[in-house]
Amino acid sequence: MKNVLLACRNLILVAFLAAPTFVSAAEFQVSDSCKISLLTCSPGNELYSCFGHSGIRVNDPLERVDIVFNYGTFDFERPGFYVNFCRGILIYSLGVDQYYDFENQYIYEQRGLSEQILNLTTEQKQAIVEFLLTNAQRENRDYRYDFLLDNCATRIRDVFEKHLGSKLAFHTEKWDTTKTFRYLIDEYSWFKRWESFGMNLLIGLPVDKPTTPRQQMFLPNYLRDGFTTATVNGNEPFVTATREILPAPNFDKSANWTSPEWLFAIILGLLMLLTFAEIRFHFHVKVVDFILFFTTGLFGLLFLTLWLFTQHWTTAWNLNLLWALPTHLLLAFAILFNGLYPKLKQILFIAWIVEIVFLTLHFVLPQPFQIGMILINAMLVTRLFRLYWKAKSLE
């Protein structure tokens, strides 16, 4: 009968997420056998999972409680979810799962899972569990998510810093503090060539500043490494035991011919051949220029919007605007009308010079640019040259 009652209480403890209120956190008492650990989930092959994940496991065999606190849950059905996402206001929540379900999810996704048992006193465990249970109540569990500054990993770091204070010391003196947020993002996403290209298109100068070891812990693997060498109470290891629950698989991370670099290199070569043929045989394929300048201008407008009209701090001061000029959007429509070419001669010349300057000096700018971006810039230089000389010939 006792086991049945304990099992029922365990289910009630996890089910509180569906209820506005639940039993007071102070009513749950951890036993001496309770273990609190950091769970680190290995990166997956999909973009949403390529950075990994973290959770806090509370395993108390005597109380028949084995649950995971997870700061990485969100609700697509929340009113205004997509609008808020575009505006840079994304609400995440602290969720609670049965450990069995949590592990099975990563078995299904074929991702690795490791556990670090933490060196905590019974009093510290009790305080942390009470905090997590209170934080997971419906009125407390939501927070404004920030991928780089406030996410599923940094929230866990903050929980232990809050409850251990100066007793917890991270020994990260040998960590590389020249790494920027952009570098760290690329470190985990470079093999997703198109997704990496897209992210680097959208983020600007704020992510190109050197990071501190504490900031680097926004990545679950870095948080795990920080816990590995951390100490408590002076010189006691913070991690008392580490075990691999699920092995991390090896994903194919090789680039192929469908990557942005290869595709844009092929397009650039074709545009150069087309430009030579147009000049040699006196014709003009306007639709090619319309697509190129319309698409580039549209992206420039997107970069400007994300910078000025949203709360995404990572998209501010995006220097991709130096080659993806929003004015190219208007130029695209002007290209459709031959009679406008002479009037556009000066504008075409200025745009050509701007693109040439970027092409030759992009490497001195504080924001790095992927090869694919430079190849698009070279396409614009090539076609602006063609359009400028055509405008001159129509005078």
Secondary structure, 3 states (H helix, E strand, C coil): CHHHHHHHHHHHHHHHHHCCCCCCHHHCCCCCCCEEEEEEECCCCCHHHCCCEEEEEEEECCCCEEEEEEEEECCCCCCCHHHHHHHCCEEEEEEEEEHHHHHHHHHHCCCCEEEEEECCCHHHHHHHHHHHHHHCCCCCCEEEEECCCECCCHHHHHHHHHHHHHHEECCCCCCCCCCEHHHHHHHHHCCCHHHHHHHHHHCCHHHHCECCHHHHCCCHHHHHHHHHHCEECCCEECEEEEEEEECCCCCCCCCCCCCHHHHHHHHHHHHHHHHHHHHHHCCCCHHHHHHHHHHHHHHHHHHHHHHHCCCCHHHCCCHHHHCCCCCHHHHHHHCCCHHHCHHHHHHHHHHHHHHHHHHHHHHHCCCCCCHHHHHHHHHHHHHHHHHHHHHHHCC
